[in-house]
Amino acid sequence: STKFMTFFIWFQFALVCLIGAMSPGPSLAVVIRNNVNYNRMAGILTSLGHGLGIGVYATAAVLGLGFILKANQMVFLIIQILGLIFLFLLGLMFIFQKRTDQNVEEHQHQFNSFFQGFVIAVINPKILIWFTAIYSQFININANIIFNTTLVLTASIIDALWYILVSFLVTGYGLKNILIERKKMIQKITGSLLILIALSLLYKIIS
């Protein structure tokens, strides 16, 4: 019965992680952009980088993110604001970025894609809040290292798999050609979305 109970808790947690991954935000914008601007591999690497970034957060949450939140609101606020500044700047970059020389990009973008995926996960304040909320529900004092590690890996893997699925959807079924034709528009829309998300989060903090 304990095993089943543990599985049930894990299943609930996995479901919450999936809903979190599926909610559109800056991460989705970056994954789609890298798929459209480069190729499926870039999208998959962005997804893997993002999954790793999520794993970093999940680990931090397990190691006492909730404690920091309770102990020091100021630190939390600083992290939030830094995240917002980053999102805002990224949005501006997407909107005003000129068509760069593809050849230079080709050699760089594979590592860049992975790195971008990682960075957008790590600097997204929504994920920080999200994990603090989730882990406080699922973690208990008696939880062993295996249970905690399972939670971290689950969050990380589900996230990466979701964005890899998105990469296949975006680059398959003739969608890519439609998206490439509207590349500049998509770039501007994703940039505007990032700025809107940043502003809405800022509004939340202020209010």
C-alpha positions as CSV (number, residue, x, y, z in Angstrom):
1,S,0.0,0.0,0.0
2,T,2.9,2.4,0.8
3,K,4.3,1.7,-2.7
4,F,1.0,2.5,-4.3
5,M,0.6,5.6,-2.2
6,T,4.1,6.7,-3.3
7,F,3.2,6.0,-6.9
8,F,0.0,8.0,-6.6
9,I,1.8,11.0,-5.1
10,W,4.4,10.7,-7.9
11,F,1.6,10.5,-10.6
12,Q,0.0,13.7,-9.2
13,F,3.3,15.4,-9.2
14,A,4.1,14.3,-12.8
15,L,0.7,15.7,-13.9
16,V,1.3,19.0,-12.2
17,C,4.7,19.2,-13.9
18,L,3.1,18.5,-17.3
19,I,0.6,21.2,-16.8
20,G,3.4,23.6,-15.9
21,A,5.4,22.7,-18.9
22,M,2.4,23.1,-21.2
23,S,1.4,26.5,-20.0
24,P,2.7,29.0,-22.7
25,G,5.4,31.4,-21.6
26,P,8.8,32.7,-22.6
27,S,10.2,29.1,-22.8
28,L,7.8,28.1,-25.5
29,A,8.5,31.2,-27.4
30,V,12.3,30.4,-27.4
31,V,11.8,26.8,-28.4
32,I,9.5,27.7,-31.3
33,R,11.9,30.5,-32.4
34,N,14.9,28.2,-32.5
35,N,13.0,25.6,-34.4
36,V,11.8,28.1,-37.0
37,N,15.1,30.1,-37.3
38,Y,17.4,27.1,-37.4
39,N,16.2,23.5,-37.5
40,R,14.6,20.7,-35.4
41,M,18.0,19.8,-33.8
42,A,18.2,23.3,-32.5
43,G,14.7,23.0,-31.1
44,I,15.5,19.7,-29.4
45,L,18.8,21.0,-27.9
46,T,16.8,24.0,-26.6
47,S,14.4,21.6,-25.1
48,L,17.2,19.6,-23.4
49,G,18.8,22.7,-22.1
50,H,15.5,23.8,-20.7
51,G,14.9,20.5,-19.1
52,L,18.3,20.7,-17.4
53,G,17.5,24.3,-16.2
54,I,14.3,22.9,-14.7
55,G,16.3,20.2,-13.0
56,V,18.5,22.9,-11.5
57,Y,15.4,24.7,-10.1
58,A,13.9,21.4,-8.8
59,T,17.1,20.7,-7.0
60,A,17.2,24.1,-5.5
61,A,13.6,23.7,-4.4
62,V,14.4,20.4,-2.7
63,L,17.3,21.9,-1.0
64,G,15.3,24.6,0.7
65,L,13.9,27.2,-1.7
66,G,10.8,27.4,0.4
67,F,12.9,28.2,3.4
68,I,14.5,31.2,1.6
69,L,11.1,32.4,0.6
70,K,9.9,32.3,4.2
71,A,13.1,33.6,5.7
72,N,13.9,36.4,3.3
73,Q,11.3,38.1,1.1
74,M,13.9,40.6,-0.1
75,V,16.1,37.9,-1.7
76,F,13.1,36.5,-3.4
77,L,12.0,39.9,-4.7
78,I,15.5,40.6,-6.1
79,I,15.5,37.2,-8.0
80,Q,12.0,38.0,-9.4
81,I,13.0,41.5,-10.6
82,L,16.3,40.2,-12.2
83,G,14.2,37.6,-14.0
84,L,11.8,40.3,-15.3
85,I,14.6,42.5,-16.6
86,F,16.0,39.5,-18.5
87,L,12.7,38.7,-20.1
88,F,12.1,42.3,-21.0
89,L,15.5,42.6,-22.7
90,L,15.1,39.3,-24.5
91,G,11.8,40.5,-25.8
92,L,13.4,43.7,-27.1
93,M,16.2,41.7,-28.7
94,F,13.7,39.5,-30.5
95,I,11.7,42.5,-31.8
96,F,14.7,44.6,-33.0
97,Q,17.0,41.8,-34.1
98,K,18.1,42.3,-37.8
99,R,18.5,39.4,-40.1
100,T,22.0,38.2,-39.3
101,D,24.3,36.3,-41.7
102,Q,23.1,32.7,-41.6
103,N,26.6,31.2,-42.1
104,V,28.0,32.7,-38.9
105,E,24.9,31.6,-37.1
106,E,25.1,28.0,-38.4
107,H,28.3,27.2,-36.6
108,Q,27.2,28.7,-33.3
109,H,23.6,28.0,-32.9
110,Q,23.7,24.4,-31.7
111,F,25.5,25.2,-28.4
112,N,23.6,28.5,-28.3
113,S,20.3,26.7,-28.5
114,F,21.1,24.5,-25.6
115,F,22.4,27.4,-23.6
116,Q,19.4,29.6,-24.4
117,G,17.0,26.8,-23.3
118,F,19.0,26.5,-20.1
119,V,19.1,30.2,-19.4
120,I,15.5,30.9,-20.1
121,A,14.5,28.2,-17.6
122,V,16.9,29.4,-15.0
123,I,16.0,33.1,-15.2
124,N,12.2,32.7,-15.5
125,P,10.7,33.9,-12.2
126,K,7.5,32.0,-13.0
127,I,9.3,28.7,-12.7
128,L,10.8,29.7,-9.4
129,I,7.4,30.5,-7.9
130,W,5.9,27.4,-9.6
131,F,8.4,25.0,-8.0
132,T,8.2,26.6,-4.6
133,A,4.5,26.1,-4.8
134,I,4.7,22.5,-6.1
135,Y,7.5,21.1,-3.9
136,S,5.9,22.4,-0.7
137,Q,2.9,20.1,-1.5
138,F,5.0,17.0,-2.2
139,I,8.0,17.1,0.0
140,N,7.9,15.9,3.6
141,I,10.5,15.7,6.3
142,N,10.7,11.9,6.1
143,A,11.2,11.8,2.3
144,N,14.4,9.9,1.4
145,I,17.0,10.9,-1.2
146,I,15.5,8.5,-3.7
147,F,12.1,10.1,-3.5
148,N,13.6,13.6,-3.7
149,T,15.8,12.6,-6.7
150,T,12.8,11.1,-8.4
151,L,10.9,14.4,-8.1
152,V,13.8,16.3,-9.6
153,L,14.3,13.9,-12.5
154,T,10.5,13.8,-13.2
155,A,10.2,17.6,-13.4
156,S,13.3,17.8,-15.7
157,I,12.4,14.9,-18.0
158,I,8.7,15.8,-18.4
159,D,9.7,19.3,-19.3
160,A,12.3,18.3,-21.9
161,L,10.0,15.7,-23.5
162,W,7.2,18.3,-23.8
163,Y,9.4,20.8,-25.6
164,I,10.9,18.0,-27.8
165,L,7.3,17.1,-28.8
166,V,6.7,20.8,-29.6
167,S,9.9,20.8,-31.7
168,F,8.6,17.9,-33.8
169,L,5.1,19.5,-34.2
170,V,6.6,22.8,-35.3
171,T,9.1,21.4,-37.7
172,G,6.8,18.7,-39.2
173,Y,3.6,18.5,-41.2
174,G,4.4,21.4,-43.5
175,L,4.1,23.8,-40.6
176,K,7.7,24.8,-40.9
177,N,7.4,26.4,-44.3
178,I,4.4,28.5,-43.2
179,L,6.4,29.5,-40.1
180,I,9.6,30.4,-42.1
181,E,7.6,32.7,-44.4
182,R,6.4,34.5,-41.4
183,K,9.7,34.3,-39.6
184,K,10.1,38.1,-38.9
185,M,6.5,38.4,-37.8
186,I,6.9,35.4,-35.4
187,Q,10.1,36.9,-34.1
188,K,8.3,40.2,-33.3
189,I,5.2,38.4,-31.8
190,T,7.4,36.2,-29.5
191,G,9.3,39.3,-28.5
192,S,6.1,41.2,-27.7
193,L,4.8,38.2,-25.8
194,L,8.0,38.1,-23.6
195,I,7.6,41.8,-22.9
196,L,3.9,41.4,-22.0
197,I,4.7,38.5,-19.7
198,A,7.4,40.5,-18.0
199,L,5.0,43.5,-17.5
200,S,2.2,41.3,-16.2
201,L,4.6,39.7,-13.7
202,L,5.8,43.1,-12.7
203,Y,2.2,44.2,-12.2
204,K,1.7,41.2,-9.9
205,I,4.8,42.1,-7.9
206,I,3.7,45.7,-7.5
207,S,0.1,44.9,-6.6
